[in-house]
Amino acid sequence: MYKKNSGLLQRLSDLQILKEKIILTLIIISISRLGIFIPIPGIDYENFYKMSSNNQVINLINIFAGGGFATIGVFSLGIVPYINASIIIQLITPAIPVLEKLQKEEGDFGRQKINQITRYLTLIWSVIQSIGVTFWLKKYALEWSGVFILQTIIILSTGAMLMMWFSEVITEKGLGNGSSILIAINIIASLQKTSNIFKFNFETINYIKLFVFIILLISVLILIIYVQEANRRIPIVSAKQLSRGVINSYNNYLPLKLNQSGIMPIIFAASLTLIPVYLSQIIINDKIRNLIIIFNNIFFNNKIIYTLVYFTLIFFFSYFYTNVFFNTNEITENLKKMAVSIPGIRPGRKTKIYLKKILNRLTFLGASFLSFVAIIPSVIEALTQISLIKGIGATSLLILIGVAIDILKQIKTYLLSKNYEHMIE
């Protein structure tokens, strides 16, 4: 009786901790949304709103800023500086031996050191972006002075650093990946302005086409969830099993996800494609800005060029992310230390080559899937002639689904791990 009551109390305690994680995440999300609407002193907001309401470039940036760039509040820069800093660190790590050693050989200490470097780079990037935004706001300043410039740079940079901290707190003490959750919330917040869902006239619609549209959309959502969860199971066998003659046992396996890098390649690709757009808004030199505007017109108005560049970035980040975070050398060494091998494959170099080959194939399929999803909304709209999801985009759709899956999986993993701990006790 005592054990039953003790177990029940422990489970209630675990649920309470989970509840606290959810509440903490919701509080941080609420603060991050509130900060977007806290105005920066010294700006003529009336004229600024008139300009930004019909500016397509600002609307595009707002997908990741959650409307912050259209309001110019404390958290206007959002999580973008942190994401850009993370991209830069991941790109330069293989080229710098010291960083590569920290990442691959130093374990948790190395990862903490790289995270610290990423924070410093985020600060530098935030200041650079803040300077650009401040000078872009010159024509909307009530009084252009050194005080206005300094206070605006400090406010925007501080807001970006707070958003980075919010992201880390959610990752460490809340639910899900902080960066992904904040981006997802910003996407949801921007739907009211960017999506046709809230503007669509259902009275004039062809209901047969609407039915086909809904079926296709549901099918795509199911496909995304299925592929996100799909994995290749590589059977492994221990030396003890081999000594007993148990070779064809599939009870133990090494799971390799089809989409190993998750939604990060599509976030990084989307962030990089936004950089030229962002630069066209903040650079004050007319010649440079005109060149960037011409580049943007060619890049964004030509769907073929944009799609090819976007797909190339997705493939690049898929392979890059997988190679950085899935170390075949480390896995091969761990299998060797545990006296575990893959049936039919010699331990050591042969195992490494085999895993690399499988991983490259899976990464190609995962990147192809991400690229395929990127054009799905356009295909559905072309087939049904219904633009209900116009403005949401495949990137937003994939991020929202990926974040929802990650949160559910984290809740499930947390509860299962706690149950396992109680069973051992």
N, C-alpha and C positions, 0 to 999 in steps of 0.2 A: 504493500500500500504506500509505504514511504517512497519507494523507488518510482512508482507511478506518478505520485504527486510531484516529486523532484523533476521527473522528465517533463511533465506538463508545464511546470514553472519555467524550466529551461527553454522550452519551445516558445512560451509567451515572451520570454526575455529576448529571444532571437527575433521574433516578430516585431517587438518594440524597437530593436536596433534597426531593423529594415525600415520601419515607419519613420525613424529619425533620419535615415539616409534619404528617404523620399522627401520629407519635409525640408531638409537642408537644401536639396537640389531645387525644390520649388521656390524657396526663399531667394536663392542666388539668381535663379532665372527672373524672378520678379524684380529684384534690384537692378539686374542688367537691363531689363526693359524700361524701368523707370528712369534710369540714368540717361537714356537716349533722348528723353523729353525735357531734361533739365537744361535750360538755355545758357549759352555762353554770353557774358556781358559785352555790350558794345557793338552788337550786330543789328542791322536794320532787317528784322525778320519779315516784315510785310513785303518788301521788294524781293527778298530772297525766295520766299514761298511762291511768288508769282513766276519767277524764273524757273525754279526747280520742278514745279508741277507738270510742265510739259517737256522736260528735258529727258530724252530717252537714255542718255548715257548715265545720268544720275539714277534713273530707275533700274538700270542694269546693275550698277554697283550696290544698290539698296537690297538686292536679293540676298547678299551676304552680310550687309550692314543692318538689315532689319528695319530700314527706314531712317537709320541714323544719319546718313549722308544728306537726306532731304530736310532734316530738322536741325542739323549742326548742334547737337547737344554734347554733353560731357563724354558720352560713350560712342560718339559718332564713328570713330575708327574701328570700333568693334573688336573682333577676334582676328581680323585680317593681318595686322602686323605680326602677331604670334605665329600664324600659319605660314606667312612668308619667311619669317626667321627660321622656322622648322624646315621649310623646303631648302633654304640656303645651307643650313647645317648638314642636312642629309645629302645634298649634292657635293659638298666639299669634303665630307668625312673620308671617303675612299681615297681622295687625292692628298690628304694630309696624314702622314704616318702616325703622328701623336694622337689625333682624334680617332683614327682607325684602331689603334691599340687600346684606347680607352673604351671603345664600343665593344670590341671583340674579346679582350683579354682581362679587363678589370672588373667585370661583373657589375654588381649594383653600384659600386663606387664609381666606376667609369660612366655608367648611365646618369648618375647624379651630377657628375662633372659636366657631361655634355648638356644636360638640362640647364645647368647654371650658365653655361656659355650661350645657350639658346635664349635665356632670359636677358642677358646683356645685349645680345644682338636685337632682341625685340625692342629694348629701350632705344637703341640707336635708330632702328627702323621707324619706331613711333615718332621720334623727334624729327626725322627727315620728312615723314608724311605730314606731321603737324606743321612744319615750316611751309610745305607746299600748299596745304589747305589754307593756312593763315594768309598767305599772299594771294591766293585765289579769292579769298573773301574781302580783299582790299576795297572793291567797289561797293560792298555792302556794309562796310564799317562806318559807324556813326562818327568816329573820330580816329583817323589813321595816325597812330603814334607808336613810339617804342614800347609804351606800357601795354597797349592793345596787342601788339605782336608777341611780347613776352608772355602775357597772361594766357593768350589763346594757345600758344605752343605748350605751356605748362599744363593747362587744363586737358587738352587733347591727349598729350603724352601720358599724363597720369591716368586718364580714363582707359587708355589702351593697356597700360600695365595692370590696372585693376581687373580688366576683362581677362587678361592672362592668368592672374591669380585666381579669379573665379573658376576658370577652366580647370586649373590644377586642383583646387579644392573639391570640385565635383568629381574629378577622376579619382582622387585619393579617399575622400570621405563620403561622397554621394553615390549616385547611380550612373553608370555608363561612362563614356569618354567625354570629358568636359568640352573640348573643342567642337566635337560633332554635335553635341546637344545644343550648344549655344548657336551654332550655324543653323541647326534644324529649327530652333525657336525663331530665329531671324527670318528664315524662309517662310514659316507659317505666318509670322507677323506681316510680311510683305505681300501675301497672297491677295489681300483686299485691294491693293493698288495694281498689282501686276497680272492677276489672273482674271479670266473671263467668267469664272464660276458665279461671281456676285453681280455680274452685269448681263448674264445671258437671259434672253427672252424665251421662256419655255412655251409660250402660247403659239408661236409660229413654227415650232419645230416639227420635223417628221419623226413620229414615234418609232417607226421601224428602224430608221437610222440611229435613233437614240438607243434602242435596244441592242443593235449591233455594236454600237460604241461602248456600251456598258460591258457587254460580253468580252470584247477585245481588251478593254481596260483591266477587267478582273483577271483575264488570262495572263496579261503581262505582269500583274502584281504577283500572281501565283508563281510564274516563271522566275521572277526576281528572287522571291523568297526561297524557291527550290534551289536555284543556283548558288545563292548566298550560303546555304546550308550544306550543299553537296561536298563530298570529300572522297578522295581515293584512299582506300585502305590497303596498305602494304603489309602483308603478313610477316611476322617476325617469330623466331624460335630461339629458345635459350639452349645453352650447352647441356643442361640437365635433360631437356626434352630430346635432344639429339642422342644422348647416351642411352635413352630409353627406346629409341627408334621412332619417336613421335615427330614426324617431319611435316606431314600435311595438316597440321593443326592451325585453324584460323581463329582460335580464341583470342590470341594476342596479335595486335596489329599496330602499325604506325600510321595515324590519320594525317593526310595531306589535303588541305582544303582546295577546292577547285579555284576559288577566288581568294587566294592566300592573303592578298593585301587589302581586302575589304573595300570600303568606299573611299579610302585615302587617295588613290590615283585620280579619281574623278574630281575630288575636292582640290587637289593640287593643280590639275589641268585647268579647272575652271578659274582658280585663283590667278594662275599665270596669264590666262587670256584676258583677265580684267586689268592687268598692269598697264598696257598701252592706253586703255580707256581712262584709267585713273590719271595717268600722266597728262593726258590731253586736257584735263580739268584743272590741274594744279600748277603746271609749268607756266611761268609768266613771260618768258621770252617768246615773242610772236613767231619768229622764224622756226624755232624748234617745235613750238606747239602746232604750227601749220603743217609741218612735216609729219608729226604724229597723227594729226587729224586725217591727212591724206592716206597714211598707212591704215588707220582704223577704217576709213571708208572702203578701201580695197579689201581689207581683211574681213570686215563684218558684212559688207554688202554682197560679197561673192561667197555664196554658201558652200561651193565646192572647196575653195581654198580654206575657209574656216573649218569645215568638217575634216579635211585631211590633216590640218595642223592639230586640231583637237584630238583626233584619233591617235596621231603620232605621240602626243603628250601622254595620253592614257596608257599606251603600250610602254612608253619609256618609264613612266613612274611605276607601272605594274611590275616590270622586270627589276627596276632599281629597288623598289620597296621590298620585294621578295628576297633579292640577293642580300640586302642589308640585314633584314630581320630574321631570315631563315638561313642559318649558317650550316651548310652541309658538312663542313669540316668538324664542327662541334658535335653535330648529331652522330657522325661516323665514329668519332672518338668515344662518345658516351655509350654507344652500342657495343663498342669493343670492350670498354671497361666493365660493362654489365654482362659480358660474355653472351651477347645476343647478336644474332645475324639474320639476314634475309635469306630464306630458302633458295638455293641455286646461285647465290651471289657470294663471292669470297669477301670476308671482312677486310676493312682497310680501303685501299684505293679503288677497288672494284665497286664497293658499296657506295663510295662518294660519287663516282661517275654515274652509277645507276640512279641514285637519288637526284643528282643534278639533271639528268635526262628527263626523269619523271616530272620534276619541278618545272622545268622549262616548258614542257608540254602543257601542264596544268596552267601555268602563267599565261601562255598564249591563248588558251581557251577562255580563261578568266578575263583577259584584256579584250578579247573579241566580244565576249558577252557585254562588258561595260560599254564598248563602242556601239554594239547593237542596240542597247537600251537607250543610248544617247539620241538615236534617231527615231525611236518608237513613237513618241507623241506626234511628231510630224507625219509619220506614216498613217497612224490612226486617224488623224484629222483629214488627211488626203483621201482615205478610203470612205470615211463617213460624212465628210464635209461639215463636221461639227467641231467648232473651235472652243469647246467647253474648257479644255485644260491648257489652252494657250496662255503662256505667261508662267506656268509652273515649271515646265522643262524637265527633261530626263534626269539632269543632274540633281535637281531639287527632289524629284520623285525617289531616286535611288538613295539619296542621303536620308530622307525621311524614313524610308523602309528600313535601311541599314541601322539607323539609330534605334528605331522601335525594336528590331530583332536583338540588337546588342543589349538593350535595357532588360528585355524579357529573359535573355540568356543569363545575364548577370544575376537577376533575382533568383532564377532557377538554380544556378551554380551555388549561390550563397546559401540557399535553403538546404540543398543536397549536402554541401560540405559540413553544415552545422549538424544535420542528421547523422552523418558519418562520424563526426566527433563524439556525439552522444552514444553511438553504438560502441565505439572503442572504450568509452568511459564505463 
